Amino acid sequence: MSSFATFFTRNPALVPLFVACGGGVGGGLLYAMYTLKNSPEVMVNRIGHPQPWNNVKQHENPKLLTINKDFFDSRKGLESPSKNY
């Protein structure tokens, strides 16, 4: 048996602790990767477009959780307000 298996057979009460901590670390890493990939506020490419949040259309939803989904559907025909400024 490996040293990990021996440790867990001698201390079975620690298995849920390691599973919970591993799940928390894994979930945190997955959320960080999701945010780096999908969030318009995070800029990884400093050479490209300096204001990537201007690429978000009126009807697109970059949020992780949306309570009122009909709001973005109602904005599909509107033009961008940044053109006025």
PDB file of N, CA, C and O in Angstrom, chain B, residues numbered from 101:
ATOM      1  N   MET B 101       0.834  -1.192   0.000  1.00  0.00           N
ATOM      2  CA  MET B 101       0.000   0.000   0.000  1.00  0.00           C
ATOM      3  C   MET B 101       0.873   1.249   0.000  1.00  0.00           C
ATOM      4  O   MET B 101       1.980   1.260   0.538  1.00  0.00           O
ATOM      5  N   SER B 102       0.358   2.266  -0.601  1.00  0.00           N
ATOM      6  CA  SER B 102       1.108   3.516  -0.612  1.00  0.00           C
ATOM      7  C   SER B 102       0.968   4.227   0.730  1.00  0.00           C
ATOM      8  O   SER B 102       0.155   3.847   1.573  1.00  0.00           O
ATOM      9  N   SER B 103       1.757   5.239   0.903  1.00  0.00           N
ATOM     10  CA  SER B 103       1.738   5.951   2.185  1.00  0.00           C
ATOM     11  C   SER B 103       0.418   6.700   2.391  1.00  0.00           C
ATOM     12  O   SER B 103      -0.044   6.843   3.523  1.00  0.00           O
ATOM     13  N   PHE B 104      -0.194   7.183   1.286  1.00  0.00           N
ATOM     14  CA  PHE B 104      -1.488   7.869   1.414  1.00  0.00           C
ATOM     15  C   PHE B 104      -2.579   6.901   1.856  1.00  0.00           C
ATOM     16  O   PHE B 104      -3.380   7.216   2.736  1.00  0.00           O
ATOM     17  N   ALA B 105      -2.604   5.737   1.247  1.00  0.00           N
ATOM     18  CA  ALA B 105      -3.620   4.748   1.613  1.00  0.00           C
ATOM     19  C   ALA B 105      -3.432   4.281   3.049  1.00  0.00           C
ATOM     20  O   ALA B 105      -4.409   4.081   3.770  1.00  0.00           O
ATOM     21  N   THR B 106      -2.199   4.109   3.463  1.00  0.00           N
ATOM     22  CA  THR B 106      -1.931   3.714   4.847  1.00  0.00           C
ATOM     23  C   THR B 106      -2.376   4.800   5.817  1.00  0.00           C
ATOM     24  O   THR B 106      -2.963   4.512   6.861  1.00  0.00           O
ATOM     25  N   PHE B 107      -2.094   6.042   5.466  1.00  0.00           N
ATOM     26  CA  PHE B 107      -2.497   7.165   6.320  1.00  0.00           C
ATOM     27  C   PHE B 107      -4.012   7.230   6.457  1.00  0.00           C
ATOM     28  O   PHE B 107      -4.527   7.452   7.553  1.00  0.00           O
ATOM     29  N   PHE B 108      -4.731   7.037   5.350  1.00  0.00           N
ATOM     30  CA  PHE B 108      -6.194   7.126   5.401  1.00  0.00           C
ATOM     31  C   PHE B 108      -6.830   5.913   6.074  1.00  0.00           C
ATOM     32  O   PHE B 108      -7.903   6.037   6.665  1.00  0.00           O
ATOM     33  N   THR B 109      -6.203   4.759   5.998  1.00  0.00           N
ATOM     34  CA  THR B 109      -6.754   3.602   6.718  1.00  0.00           C
ATOM     35  C   THR B 109      -6.538   3.735   8.222  1.00  0.00           C
ATOM     36  O   THR B 109      -7.343   3.233   9.007  1.00  0.00           O
ATOM     37  N   ARG B 110      -5.480   4.394   8.625  1.00  0.00           N
ATOM     38  CA  ARG B 110      -5.245   4.616  10.061  1.00  0.00           C
ATOM     39  C   ARG B 110      -6.082   5.771  10.610  1.00  0.00           C
ATOM     40  O   ARG B 110      -6.416   5.784  11.794  1.00  0.00           O
ATOM     41  N   ASN B 111      -6.422   6.737   9.759  1.00  0.00           N
ATOM     42  CA  ASN B 111      -7.175   7.921  10.182  1.00  0.00           C
ATOM     43  C   ASN B 111      -8.391   8.124   9.271  1.00  0.00           C
ATOM     44  O   ASN B 111      -8.392   9.068   8.481  1.00  0.00           O
ATOM     45  N   PRO B 112      -9.406   7.293   9.346  1.00  0.00           N
ATOM     46  CA  PRO B 112     -10.539   7.419   8.419  1.00  0.00           C
ATOM     47  C   PRO B 112     -11.382   8.676   8.659  1.00  0.00           C
ATOM     48  O   PRO B 112     -12.120   9.090   7.765  1.00  0.00           O
ATOM     49  N   ALA B 113     -11.292   9.281   9.822  1.00  0.00           N
ATOM     50  CA  ALA B 113     -12.078  10.486  10.090  1.00  0.00           C
ATOM     51  C   ALA B 113     -11.554  11.694   9.318  1.00  0.00           C
ATOM     52  O   ALA B 113     -12.263  12.692   9.192  1.00  0.00           O
ATOM     53  N   LEU B 114     -10.339  11.627   8.803  1.00  0.00           N
ATOM     54  CA  LEU B 114      -9.768  12.752   8.063  1.00  0.00           C
ATOM     55  C   LEU B 114     -10.138  12.753   6.584  1.00  0.00           C
ATOM     56  O   LEU B 114      -9.885  13.738   5.890  1.00  0.00           O
ATOM     57  N   VAL B 115     -10.727  11.677   6.091  1.00  0.00           N
ATOM     58  CA  VAL B 115     -11.086  11.588   4.674  1.00  0.00           C
ATOM     59  C   VAL B 115     -12.077  12.688   4.279  1.00  0.00           C
ATOM     60  O   VAL B 115     -11.846  13.344   3.263  1.00  0.00           O
ATOM     61  N   PRO B 116     -13.173  12.933   5.024  1.00  0.00           N
ATOM     62  CA  PRO B 116     -14.078  14.022   4.632  1.00  0.00           C
ATOM     63  C   PRO B 116     -13.409  15.395   4.650  1.00  0.00           C
ATOM     64  O   PRO B 116     -13.748  16.259   3.841  1.00  0.00           O
ATOM     65  N   LEU B 117     -12.467  15.601   5.561  1.00  0.00           N
ATOM     66  CA  LEU B 117     -11.745  16.869   5.617  1.00  0.00           C
ATOM     67  C   LEU B 117     -10.924  17.080   4.352  1.00  0.00           C
ATOM     68  O   LEU B 117     -10.940  18.168   3.778  1.00  0.00           O
ATOM     69  N   PHE B 118     -10.211  16.055   3.915  1.00  0.00           N
ATOM     70  CA  PHE B 118      -9.414  16.165   2.702  1.00  0.00           C
ATOM     71  C   PHE B 118     -10.301  16.317   1.465  1.00  0.00           C
ATOM     72  O   PHE B 118      -9.953  17.055   0.543  1.00  0.00           O
ATOM     73  N   VAL B 119     -11.427  15.635   1.439  1.00  0.00           N
ATOM     74  CA  VAL B 119     -12.349  15.752   0.299  1.00  0.00           C
ATOM     75  C   VAL B 119     -12.936  17.160   0.234  1.00  0.00           C
ATOM     76  O   VAL B 119     -13.021  17.747  -0.845  1.00  0.00           O
ATOM     77  N   ALA B 120     -13.343  17.706   1.387  1.00  0.00           N
ATOM     78  CA  ALA B 120     -13.927  19.049   1.409  1.00  0.00           C
ATOM     79  C   ALA B 120     -12.895  20.108   1.028  1.00  0.00           C
ATOM     80  O   ALA B 120     -13.194  21.021   0.258  1.00  0.00           O
ATOM     81  N   CYS B 121     -11.689  19.989   1.562  1.00  0.00           N
ATOM     82  CA  CYS B 121     -10.637  20.960   1.222  1.00  0.00           C
ATOM     83  C   CYS B 121     -10.241  20.848  -0.251  1.00  0.00           C
ATOM     84  O   CYS B 121     -10.038  21.862  -0.919  1.00  0.00           O
ATOM     85  N   GLY B 122     -10.133  19.639  -0.748  1.00  0.00           N
ATOM     86  CA  GLY B 122      -9.814  19.450  -2.165  1.00  0.00           C
ATOM     87  C   GLY B 122     -10.904  19.980  -3.072  1.00  0.00           C
ATOM     88  O   GLY B 122     -10.617  20.577  -4.110  1.00  0.00           O
ATOM     89  N   GLY B 123     -12.163  19.767  -2.686  1.00  0.00           N
ATOM     90  CA  GLY B 123     -13.272  20.309  -3.470  1.00  0.00           C
ATOM     91  C   GLY B 123     -13.293  21.826  -3.455  1.00  0.00           C
ATOM     92  O   GLY B 123     -13.596  22.451  -4.472  1.00  0.00           O
ATOM     93  N   GLY B 124     -12.975  22.430  -2.312  1.00  0.00           N
ATOM     94  CA  GLY B 124     -12.928  23.888  -2.224  1.00  0.00           C
ATOM     95  C   GLY B 124     -11.821  24.483  -3.074  1.00  0.00           C
ATOM     96  O   GLY B 124     -12.027  25.482  -3.764  1.00  0.00           O
ATOM     97  N   VAL B 125     -10.657  23.875  -3.023  1.00  0.00           N
ATOM     98  CA  VAL B 125      -9.537  24.353  -3.835  1.00  0.00           C
ATOM     99  C   VAL B 125      -9.839  24.162  -5.321  1.00  0.00           C
ATOM    100  O   VAL B 125      -9.585  25.056  -6.127  1.00  0.00           O
ATOM    101  N   GLY B 126     -10.379  22.999  -5.682  1.00  0.00           N
ATOM    102  CA  GLY B 126     -10.729  22.747  -7.084  1.00  0.00           C
ATOM    103  C   GLY B 126     -11.803  23.697  -7.585  1.00  0.00           C
ATOM    104  O   GLY B 126     -11.705  24.211  -8.699  1.00  0.00           O
ATOM    105  N   GLY B 127     -12.828  23.936  -6.772  1.00  0.00           N
ATOM    106  CA  GLY B 127     -13.880  24.873  -7.163  1.00  0.00           C
ATOM    107  C   GLY B 127     -13.359  26.289  -7.306  1.00  0.00           C
ATOM    108  O   GLY B 127     -13.764  27.011  -8.218  1.00  0.00           O
ATOM    109  N   GLY B 128     -12.465  26.694  -6.414  1.00  0.00           N
ATOM    110  CA  GLY B 128     -11.871  28.026  -6.514  1.00  0.00           C
ATOM    111  C   GLY B 128     -11.043  28.191  -7.775  1.00  0.00           C
ATOM    112  O   GLY B 128     -11.098  29.234  -8.426  1.00  0.00           O
ATOM    113  N   LEU B 129     -10.282  27.172  -8.119  1.00  0.00           N
ATOM    114  CA  LEU B 129      -9.486  27.229  -9.347  1.00  0.00           C
ATOM    115  C   LEU B 129     -10.373  27.250 -10.589  1.00  0.00           C
ATOM    116  O   LEU B 129     -10.093  27.983 -11.538  1.00  0.00           O
ATOM    117  N   LEU B 130     -11.440  26.451 -10.587  1.00  0.00           N
ATOM    118  CA  LEU B 130     -12.351  26.455 -11.735  1.00  0.00           C
ATOM    119  C   LEU B 130     -13.047  27.804 -11.888  1.00  0.00           C
ATOM    120  O   LEU B 130     -13.212  28.287 -13.008  1.00  0.00           O
ATOM    121  N   TYR B 131     -13.457  28.419 -10.779  1.00  0.00           N
ATOM    122  CA  TYR B 131     -14.097  29.734 -10.850  1.00  0.00           C
ATOM    123  C   TYR B 131     -13.114  30.794 -11.341  1.00  0.00           C
ATOM    124  O   TYR B 131     -13.491  31.676 -12.112  1.00  0.00           O
ATOM    125  N   ALA B 132     -11.854  30.716 -10.902  1.00  0.00           N
ATOM    126  CA  ALA B 132     -10.854  31.675 -11.370  1.00  0.00           C
ATOM    127  C   ALA B 132     -10.615  31.528 -12.872  1.00  0.00           C
ATOM    128  O   ALA B 132     -10.483  32.529 -13.577  1.00  0.00           O
ATOM    129  N   MET B 133     -10.559  30.298 -13.364  1.00  0.00           N
ATOM    130  CA  MET B 133     -10.382  30.088 -14.804  1.00  0.00           C
ATOM    131  C   MET B 133     -11.603  30.571 -15.575  1.00  0.00           C
ATOM    132  O   MET B 133     -11.457  31.156 -16.648  1.00  0.00           O
ATOM    133  N   TYR B 134     -12.819  30.336 -15.043  1.00  0.00           N
ATOM    134  CA  TYR B 134     -14.036  30.813 -15.689  1.00  0.00           C
ATOM    135  C   TYR B 134     -14.037  32.339 -15.772  1.00  0.00           C
ATOM    136  O   TYR B 134     -14.399  32.908 -16.801  1.00  0.00           O
ATOM    137  N   THR B 135     -13.631  32.996 -14.689  1.00  0.00           N
ATOM    138  CA  THR B 135     -13.613  34.452 -14.674  1.00  0.00           C
ATOM    139  C   THR B 135     -12.585  34.998 -15.652  1.00  0.00           C
ATOM    140  O   THR B 135     -12.859  35.972 -16.353  1.00  0.00           O
ATOM    141  N   LEU B 136     -11.416  34.393 -15.709  1.00  0.00           N
ATOM    142  CA  LEU B 136     -10.403  34.852 -16.657  1.00  0.00           C
ATOM    143  C   LEU B 136     -10.857  34.679 -18.095  1.00  0.00           C
ATOM    144  O   LEU B 136     -10.511  35.488 -18.957  1.00  0.00           O
ATOM    145  N   LYS B 137     -11.626  33.636 -18.364  1.00  0.00           N
ATOM    146  CA  LYS B 137     -12.049  33.348 -19.734  1.00  0.00           C
ATOM    147  C   LYS B 137     -13.240  34.189 -20.164  1.00  0.00           C
ATOM    148  O   LYS B 137     -13.281  34.645 -21.307  1.00  0.00           O
ATOM    149  N   ASN B 138     -14.220  34.408 -19.274  1.00  0.00           N
ATOM    150  CA  ASN B 138     -15.495  34.971 -19.699  1.00  0.00           C
ATOM    151  C   ASN B 138     -15.779  36.387 -19.225  1.00  0.00           C
ATOM    152  O   ASN B 138     -16.679  37.026 -19.771  1.00  0.00           O
ATOM    153  N   SER B 139     -15.077  36.902 -18.259  1.00  0.00           N
ATOM    154  CA  SER B 139     -15.417  38.202 -17.695  1.00  0.00           C
ATOM    155  C   SER B 139     -14.820  39.330 -18.532  1.00  0.00           C
ATOM    156  O   SER B 139     -13.630  39.294 -18.845  1.00  0.00           O
ATOM    157  N   PRO B 140     -15.623  40.335 -18.902  1.00  0.00           N
ATOM    158  CA  PRO B 140     -15.075  41.445 -19.685  1.00  0.00           C
ATOM    159  C   PRO B 140     -14.233  42.401 -18.839  1.00  0.00           C
ATOM    160  O   PRO B 140     -13.493  43.213 -19.396  1.00  0.00           O
ATOM    161  N   GLU B 141     -14.325  42.327 -17.509  1.00  0.00           N
ATOM    162  CA  GLU B 141     -13.558  43.228 -16.654  1.00  0.00           C
ATOM    163  C   GLU B 141     -12.108  42.791 -16.488  1.00  0.00           C
ATOM    164  O   GLU B 141     -11.258  43.603 -16.123  1.00  0.00           O
ATOM    165  N   VAL B 142     -11.812  41.522 -16.750  1.00  0.00           N
ATOM    166  CA  VAL B 142     -10.462  40.998 -16.560  1.00  0.00           C
ATOM    167  C   VAL B 142      -9.736  41.047 -17.891  1.00  0.00           C
ATOM    168  O   VAL B 142     -10.231  40.526 -18.890  1.00  0.00           O
ATOM    169  N   MET B 143      -8.552  41.677 -17.913  1.00  0.00           N
ATOM    170  CA  MET B 143      -7.802  41.804 -19.148  1.00  0.00           C
ATOM    171  C   MET B 143      -6.509  41.002 -19.028  1.00  0.00           C
ATOM    172  O   MET B 143      -5.628  41.362 -18.247  1.00  0.00           O
ATOM    173  N   VAL B 144      -6.389  39.932 -19.784  1.00  0.00           N
ATOM    174  CA  VAL B 144      -5.185  39.114 -19.788  1.00  0.00           C
ATOM    175  C   VAL B 144      -4.267  39.563 -20.913  1.00  0.00           C
ATOM    176  O   VAL B 144      -3.046  39.553 -20.757  1.00  0.00           O
ATOM    177  N   ASN B 145      -4.839  39.958 -22.046  1.00  0.00           N
ATOM    178  CA  ASN B 145      -4.088  40.398 -23.214  1.00  0.00           C
ATOM    179  C   ASN B 145      -3.909  41.911 -23.137  1.00  0.00           C
ATOM    180  O   ASN B 145      -4.848  42.656 -23.420  1.00  0.00           O
ATOM    181  N   ARG B 146      -2.727  42.374 -22.762  1.00  0.00           N
ATOM    182  CA  ARG B 146      -2.497  43.813 -22.641  1.00  0.00           C
ATOM    183  C   ARG B 146      -2.198  44.463 -23.992  1.00  0.00           C
ATOM    184  O   ARG B 146      -2.247  45.688 -24.104  1.00  0.00           O
ATOM    185  N   ILE B 147      -1.893  43.677 -25.009  1.00  0.00           N
ATOM    186  CA  ILE B 147      -1.561  44.219 -26.322  1.00  0.00           C
ATOM    187  C   ILE B 147      -2.823  44.501 -27.128  1.00  0.00           C
ATOM    188  O   ILE B 147      -2.849  45.433 -27.932  1.00  0.00           O
ATOM    189  N   GLY B 148      -3.862  43.710 -26.922  1.00  0.00           N
ATOM    190  CA  GLY B 148      -5.088  43.830 -27.703  1.00  0.00           C
ATOM    191  C   GLY B 148      -5.903  45.064 -27.355  1.00  0.00           C
ATOM    192  O   GLY B 148      -5.352  46.080 -26.931  1.00  0.00           O
ATOM    193  N   HIS B 149      -7.191  44.978 -27.531  1.00  0.00           N
ATOM    194  CA  HIS B 149      -8.123  46.083 -27.315  1.00  0.00           C
ATOM    195  C   HIS B 149      -8.071  46.542 -25.857  1.00  0.00           C
ATOM    196  O   HIS B 149      -8.284  45.722 -24.963  1.00  0.00           O
ATOM    197  N   PRO B 150      -7.794  47.838 -25.578  1.00  0.00           N
ATOM    198  CA  PRO B 150      -7.636  48.275 -24.190  1.00  0.00           C
ATOM    199  C   PRO B 150      -8.935  48.363 -23.401  1.00  0.00           C
ATOM    200  O   PRO B 150      -8.898  48.419 -22.172  1.00  0.00           O
ATOM    201  N   GLN B 151     -10.070  48.375 -24.067  1.00  0.00           N
ATOM    202  CA  GLN B 151     -11.358  48.459 -23.376  1.00  0.00           C
ATOM    203  C   GLN B 151     -12.271  47.333 -23.860  1.00  0.00           C
ATOM    204  O   GLN B 151     -13.169  47.578 -24.665  1.00  0.00           O
ATOM    205  N   PRO B 152     -12.059  46.098 -23.382  1.00  0.00           N
ATOM    206  CA  PRO B 152     -12.849  44.976 -23.887  1.00  0.00           C
ATOM    207  C   PRO B 152     -14.307  45.026 -23.463  1.00  0.00           C
ATOM    208  O   PRO B 152     -15.140  44.362 -24.080  1.00  0.00           O
ATOM    209  N   TRP B 153     -14.646  45.794 -22.427  1.00  0.00           N
ATOM    210  CA  TRP B 153     -16.041  45.882 -21.998  1.00  0.00           C
ATOM    211  C   TRP B 153     -16.886  46.627 -23.016  1.00  0.00           C
ATOM    212  O   TRP B 153     -18.114  46.544 -22.970  1.00  0.00           O
ATOM    213  N   ASN B 154     -16.252  47.363 -23.945  1.00  0.00           N
ATOM    214  CA  ASN B 154     -17.015  48.017 -25.005  1.00  0.00           C
ATOM    215  C   ASN B 154     -17.431  47.028 -26.090  1.00  0.00           C
ATOM    216  O   ASN B 154     -18.266  47.361 -26.930  1.00  0.00           O
ATOM    217  N   ASN B 155     -16.870  45.827 -26.091  1.00  0.00           N
ATOM    218  CA  ASN B 155     -17.257  44.802 -27.060  1.00  0.00           C
ATOM    219  C   ASN B 155     -18.533  44.081 -26.658  1.00  0.00           C
ATOM    220  O   ASN B 155     -19.096  43.344 -27.467  1.00  0.00           O
ATOM    221  N   VAL B 156     -19.005  44.271 -25.431  1.00  0.00           N
ATOM    222  CA  VAL B 156     -20.217  43.607 -24.959  1.00  0.00           C
ATOM    223  C   VAL B 156     -21.418  44.315 -25.575  1.00  0.00           C
ATOM    224  O   VAL B 156     -21.588  45.522 -25.398  1.00  0.00           O
ATOM    225  N   LYS B 157     -22.240  43.579 -26.289  1.00  0.00           N
ATOM    226  CA  LYS B 157     -23.429  44.148 -26.934  1.00  0.00           C
ATOM    227  C   LYS B 157     -24.524  44.404 -25.904  1.00  0.00           C
ATOM    228  O   LYS B 157     -24.443  43.922 -24.774  1.00  0.00           O
ATOM    229  N   GLN B 158     -25.540  45.158 -26.294  1.00  0.00           N
ATOM    230  CA  GLN B 158     -26.622  45.521 -25.385  1.00  0.00           C
ATOM    231  C   GLN B 158     -27.406  44.306 -24.910  1.00  0.00           C
ATOM    232  O   GLN B 158     -27.892  44.286 -23.779  1.00  0.00           O
ATOM    233  N   HIS B 159     -27.533  43.305 -25.755  1.00  0.00           N
ATOM    234  CA  HIS B 159     -28.355  42.150 -25.397  1.00  0.00           C
ATOM    235  C   HIS B 159     -27.534  40.983 -24.842  1.00  0.00           C
ATOM    236  O   HIS B 159     -28.120  39.966 -24.468  1.00  0.00           O
ATOM    237  N   GLU B 160     -26.204  41.086 -24.773  1.00  0.00           N
ATOM    238  CA  GLU B 160     -25.378  40.010 -24.236  1.00  0.00           C
ATOM    239  C   GLU B 160     -25.342  40.077 -22.714  1.00  0.00           C
ATOM    240  O   GLU B 160     -25.421  41.155 -22.125  1.00  0.00           O
ATOM    241  N   ASN B 161     -25.224  38.930 -22.099  1.00  0.00           N
ATOM    242  CA  ASN B 161     -25.206  38.843 -20.648  1.00  0.00           C
ATOM    243  C   ASN B 161     -23.897  38.207 -20.194  1.00  0.00           C
ATOM    244  O   ASN B 161     -23.759  36.987 -20.277  1.00  0.00           O
ATOM    245  N   PRO B 162     -22.926  38.996 -19.714  1.00  0.00           N
ATOM    246  CA  PRO B 162     -21.656  38.419 -19.271  1.00  0.00           C
ATOM    247  C   PRO B 162     -21.666  37.964 -17.819  1.00  0.00           C
ATOM    248  O   PRO B 162     -20.627  37.552 -17.303  1.00  0.00           O
ATOM    249  N   LYS B 163     -22.805  38.027 -17.149  1.00  0.00           N
ATOM    250  CA  LYS B 163     -22.863  37.715 -15.724  1.00  0.00           C
ATOM    251  C   LYS B 163     -22.902  36.203 -15.486  1.00  0.00           C
ATOM    252  O   LYS B 163     -23.365  35.437 -16.331  1.00  0.00           O
ATOM    253  N   LEU B 164     -22.409  35.799 -14.325  1.00  0.00           N
ATOM    254  CA  LEU B 164     -22.439  34.390 -13.939  1.00  0.00           C
ATOM    255  C   LEU B 164     -23.843  33.970 -13.534  1.00  0.00           C
ATOM    256  O   LEU B 164     -24.264  32.853 -13.834  1.00  0.00           O
ATOM    257  N   LEU B 165     -24.579  34.857 -12.852  1.00  0.00           N
ATOM    258  CA  LEU B 165     -25.933  34.574 -12.387  1.00  0.00           C
ATOM    259  C   LEU B 165     -26.829  35.748 -12.762  1.00  0.00           C
ATOM    260  O   LEU B 165     -26.510  36.896 -12.453  1.00  0.00           O
ATOM    261  N   THR B 166     -27.941  35.469 -13.423  1.00  0.00           N
ATOM    262  CA  THR B 166     -28.871  36.516 -13.816  1.00  0.00           C
ATOM    263  C   THR B 166     -30.229  36.224 -13.215  1.00  0.00           C
ATOM    264  O   THR B 166     -30.772  35.133 -13.389  1.00  0.00           O
ATOM    265  N   ILE B 167     -30.777  37.196 -12.509  1.00  0.00           N
ATOM    266  CA  ILE B 167     -32.090  37.042 -11.903  1.00  0.00           C
ATOM    267  C   ILE B 167     -33.185  37.380 -12.913  1.00  0.00           C
ATOM    268  O   ILE B 167     -34.166  36.646 -13.033  1.00  0.00           O
ATOM    269  N   ASN B 168     -33.023  38.491 -13.643  1.00  0.00           N
ATOM    270  CA  ASN B 168     -34.031  38.961 -14.592  1.00  0.00           C
ATOM    271  C   ASN B 168     -33.522  38.722 -16.014  1.00  0.00           C
ATOM    272  O   ASN B 168     -32.897  39.606 -16.601  1.00  0.00           O
ATOM    273  N   LYS B 169     -33.780  37.552 -16.569  1.00  0.00           N
ATOM    274  CA  LYS B 169     -33.279  37.204 -17.902  1.00  0.00           C
ATOM    275  C   LYS B 169     -34.020  37.934 -19.013  1.00  0.00           C
ATOM    276  O   LYS B 169     -33.481  38.098 -20.107  1.00  0.00           O
ATOM    277  N   ASP B 170     -35.241  38.373 -18.751  1.00  0.00           N
ATOM    278  CA  ASP B 170     -36.009  39.081 -19.774  1.00  0.00           C
ATOM    279  C   ASP B 170     -35.438  40.466 -20.055  1.00  0.00           C
ATOM    280  O   ASP B 170     -35.702  41.025 -21.120  1.00  0.00           O
ATOM    281  N   PHE B 171     -34.670  41.032 -19.144  1.00  0.00           N
ATOM    282  CA  PHE B 171     -34.094  42.359 -19.333  1.00  0.00           C
ATOM    283  C   PHE B 171     -33.180  42.376 -20.549  1.00  0.00           C
ATOM    284  O   PHE B 171     -33.256  43.300 -21.359  1.00  0.00           O
ATOM    285  N   PHE B 172     -32.318  41.374 -20.695  1.00  0.00           N
ATOM    286  CA  PHE B 172     -31.385  41.350 -21.809  1.00  0.00           C
ATOM    287  C   PHE B 172     -32.102  41.029 -23.118  1.00  0.00           C
ATOM    288  O   PHE B 172     -31.680  41.488 -24.180  1.00  0.00           O
ATOM    289  N   ASP B 173     -33.173  40.252 -23.056  1.00  0.00           N
ATOM    290  CA  ASP B 173     -33.947  39.981 -24.268  1.00  0.00           C
ATOM    291  C   ASP B 173     -34.665  41.234 -24.756  1.00  0.00           C
ATOM    292  O   ASP B 173     -34.854  41.403 -25.960  1.00  0.00           O
ATOM    293  N   SER B 174     -35.068  42.114 -23.841  1.00  0.00           N
ATOM    294  CA  SER B 174     -35.784  43.328 -24.239  1.00  0.00           C
ATOM    295  C   SER B 174     -34.852  44.371 -24.842  1.00  0.00           C
ATOM    296  O   SER B 174     -35.339  45.338 -25.429  1.00  0.00           O
ATOM    297  N   ARG B 175     -33.551  44.222 -24.725  1.00  0.00           N
ATOM    298  CA  ARG B 175     -32.599  45.216 -25.214  1.00  0.00           C
ATOM    299  C   ARG B 175     -31.995  44.838 -26.567  1.00  0.00           C
ATOM    300  O   ARG B 175     -31.046  45.485 -27.010  1.00  0.00           O
ATOM    301  N   LYS B 176     -32.516  43.817 -27.227  1.00  0.00           N
ATOM    302  CA  LYS B 176     -31.906  43.334 -28.472  1.00  0.00           C
ATOM    303  C   LYS B 176     -31.915  44.362 -29.595  1.00  0.00           C
ATOM    304  O   LYS B 176     -30.958  44.412 -30.367  1.00  0.00           O
ATOM    305  N   GLY B 177     -32.940  45.175 -29.718  1.00  0.00           N
ATOM    306  CA  GLY B 177     -33.016  46.108 -30.836  1.00  0.00           C
ATOM    307  C   GLY B 177     -32.385  47.459 -30.577  1.00  0.00           C
ATOM    308  O   GLY B 177     -32.360  48.291 -31.484  1.00  0.00           O
ATOM    309  N   LEU B 178     -31.880  47.714 -29.403  1.00  0.00           N
ATOM    310  CA  LEU B 178     -31.343  49.026 -29.056  1.00  0.00           C
ATOM    311  C   LEU B 178     -29.922  49.192 -29.575  1.00  0.00           C
ATOM    312  O   LEU B 178     -29.162  48.227 -29.666  1.00  0.00           O
ATOM    313  N   GLU B 179     -29.576  50.434 -29.913  1.00  0.00           N
ATOM    314  CA  GLU B 179     -28.204  50.696 -30.328  1.00  0.00           C
ATOM    315  C   GLU B 179     -27.357  51.000 -29.096  1.00  0.00           C
ATOM    316  O   GLU B 179     -27.888  51.278 -28.020  1.00  0.00           O
ATOM    317  N   SER B 180     -26.072  50.947 -29.258  1.00  0.00           N
ATOM    318  CA  SER B 180     -25.161  51.144 -28.132  1.00  0.00           C
ATOM    319  C   SER B 180     -25.159  52.602 -27.693  1.00  0.00           C
ATOM    320  O   SER B 180     -25.034  53.486 -28.540  1.00  0.00           O
ATOM    321  N   PRO B 181     -25.292  52.886 -26.396  1.00  0.00           N
ATOM    322  CA  PRO B 181     -25.265  54.274 -25.945  1.00  0.00           C
ATOM    323  C   PRO B 181     -23.875  54.891 -26.032  1.00  0.00           C
ATOM    324  O   PRO B 181     -23.753  56.114 -25.965  1.00  0.00           O
ATOM    325  N   SER B 182     -22.828  54.094 -26.176  1.00  0.00           N
ATOM    326  CA  SER B 182     -21.480  54.653 -26.273  1.00  0.00           C
ATOM    327  C   SER B 182     -21.260  55.386 -27.593  1.00  0.00           C
ATOM    328  O   SER B 182     -20.310  56.160 -27.706  1.00  0.00           O
ATOM    329  N   LYS B 183     -22.105  55.166 -28.588  1.00  0.00           N
ATOM    330  CA  LYS B 183     -21.978  55.879 -29.858  1.00  0.00           C
ATOM    331  C   LYS B 183     -22.360  57.348 -29.713  1.00  0.00           C
ATOM    332  O   LYS B 183     -21.941  58.179 -30.518  1.00  0.00           O
ATOM    333  N   ASN B 184     -23.147  57.671 -28.702  1.00  0.00           N
ATOM    334  CA  ASN B 184     -23.580  59.054 -28.505  1.00  0.00           C
ATOM    335  C   ASN B 184     -22.498  59.914 -27.870  1.00  0.00           C
ATOM    336  O   ASN B 184     -22.602  61.141 -27.869  1.00  0.00           O
ATOM    337  N   TYR B 185     -21.477  59.292 -27.338  1.00  0.00           N
ATOM    338  CA  TYR B 185     -20.466  60.067 -26.609  1.00  0.00           C
ATOM    339  C   TYR B 185     -19.184  60.053 -27.337  1.00  0.00           C
ATOM    340  O   TYR B 185     -18.209  60.651 -26.882  1.00  0.00           O
TER     341      TYR B 185
END
